[in-house]
Amino acid sequence: MLYVDILCEKDVNKEGKDVRKYREQPNPRAQNVEITPLKAVRRVGDELIVLCKVPYRIDSCRMTVGPTSYRLIPNNQGDVVYHGQGLEVGECGAQIKHIKEEWNGNISCVLPPKTGSIEVSGTMQLLVANPPKRLDDSSSITIFGLKISEEGRLNVTVRANPRPHAEWTVGDVKLTAPQKNDDASIEALEPVHLGGGYYNVTLVLSRVAKEDVDRTYYLTVANDLGREDFSVRLSTMDEPAGVELETGAIVGIVIAVLFLLISIFLVVFAKATDRWCFAGRSHRTDIPDGADSEAPLPPHDDVKGSENPSHDHGEYISNGDTKHPEKKPDTAV
């Protein structure tokens, strides 16, 4: 007997394979997890409450915010704390007190299943909003290396979230990206997302003319949170080479400066305390015979009679106008 298995069109995928067996095995993660909100826009420092619900009692609650997974328990304290009416009613929520810029992306809650051993989850999208801002502190930007009669691209990189829109002003012409002027010689391109909230905003000149180098181009980048204005100039010169030091050179300079400071300190300290090479320079108390001395020799009268320790010594006493030496007895040596 021949058995023929007839497949309906809905049971066959594009490659002609039977997909019924996959349909018979429901995905545990596809169980009903209600998460609110599904999408949120917040600034850095704002608060956000995310709530996940399942129609049964749960005994654990985890929330992944950015790169960190938080195990949430009612009444716990921290930057990310539990929110909801309790695990016994199937609520796993998080109160995020201060949004961080690096948390831009998905936030997921992970809950135990009603049956089985595979956890269930829900995901929402967090957009950490930033008004457009320039990457450096430079009210002017110069684009170097352009060549007369060749195509010129004016590239400006900004950071913004959500996606910004750009408007260029060239003389009396305003171009909102993406847009071209009447003769298509100038084109404002749609901002290109480079990742991480960075966007490349570009104005294309089909041929750079001398008058293009002499004028100033104005760019306004804006989103719902704010705007940033730029002035852009062109130059046919090469970009000036900056002085860049490698890490090793910087470390060497720091060590040399520290060595110099320590040397100066030691010299000052030694001189102030008469140490090392400065020892004994301020006074001498014992000078051997024949040694050089910086101190002046005493007057001749002061050393008279010093060769004979037993020589008479006397002090002059006054008696009227005449002074007589007072004899002192000789003392045995």
CORURSUL-V611733 format. One record per pair of residues at least 24 apart in sequence whose ideal C-beta (glycine too) atoms are under 8 Angstrom apart, sorted by the first residue. I is the first residue (numbers start at 1). J is the second residue. If there is no record, write none. Layout:
i=[I:I]
j=[J:J]
This chain:
i=[28:28:28:28:28:29:29:29:29:31:31:31:33:33:33:33:33:34:35:35:35:35:36:37:38:38:39:39:39:39:40:40:40:40:41:41:41:42:42:42:42:42:43:43:43:43:43:44:44:44:44:44:45:45:46:46:47:47:47:47:47:48:48:48:48:49:49:49:49:49:50:50:50:50:50:50:50:51:51:51:51:51:51:52:52:52:52:52:52:53:53:53:54:54:54:54:54:55:56:56:57:57:57:57:58:58:58:58:58:59:59:60:60:60:61:61:61:61:61:62:62:62:62:63:63:63:63:63:63:64:64:64:64:65:65:65:65:66:66:66:66:67:69:70:99:99:100:101:101:103:104:104:104:127:127:128:129:129:129:129:129:130:130:130:130:130:131:131:131:131:131:131:132:132:132:132:132:132:132:132:132:132:133:133:133:133:134:134:134:135:139:140:140:140:140:141:141:141:141:142:142:142:142:143:143:143:143:144:144:144:144:144:145:145:145:145:145:146:146:146:146:146:147:147:148:148:148:148:148:149:149:149:150:150:151:151:151:151:151:152:152:152:152:152:152:153:153:153:153:154:154:154:154:154:154:154:155:155:155:156:156:156:156:156:156:156:157:157:157:157:157:158:158:158:158:158:158:159:159:159:160:160:160:160:161:161:162:162:163:163:163:163:164:164:164:164:164:164:165:165:165:165:166:166:166:166:166:167:167:167:168:168:168:168:169:169:169:169:170:170:170:171:175:177:191:203:208:208:309]
j=[113:116:118:119:120:118:119:120:121:113:114:120:109:111:120:121:122:122:109:122:123:124:124:124:124:125:124:125:126:127:124:125:126:127:127:129:162:99:126:127:128:129:99:128:129:130:225:99:100:101:128:130:98:99:98:99:95:96:97:98:99:95:96:99:126:83:93:94:95:96:83:93:94:96:107:109:124:83:84:91:92:93:94:91:92:93:109:111:122:90:91:92:90:92:111:114:120:90:90:114:87:88:89:90:87:90:92:111:112:87:112:87:111:112:87:92:93:109:111:92:109:110:111:92:94:107:108:109:110:107:108:109:110:94:96:103:107:100:102:103:105:102:110:94:126:128:128:128:130:128:128:161:197:161:162:161:161:162:223:224:225:159:160:161:197:225:160:223:225:226:227:228:158:159:160:164:221:222:223:226:227:228:158:159:160:228:158:228:230:159:231:230:231:232:233:230:231:232:233:232:233:234:235:232:233:234:235:235:237:238:239:240:235:236:237:238:239:208:213:234:235:236:208:236:208:209:210:213:236:207:208:209:207:208:204:205:206:207:208:204:205:207:208:212:234:202:203:204:205:202:203:204:205:217:232:234:200:201:202:200:201:202:219:221:230:232:194:198:199:200:201:191:198:199:201:221:228:197:198:199:197:199:221:223:197:223:223:224:191:193:199:223:191:199:201:221:222:223:191:221:222:223:191:201:219:220:221:219:220:222:203:217:218:219:217:218:219:220:203:215:217:215:203:201:221:232:234:236:333]
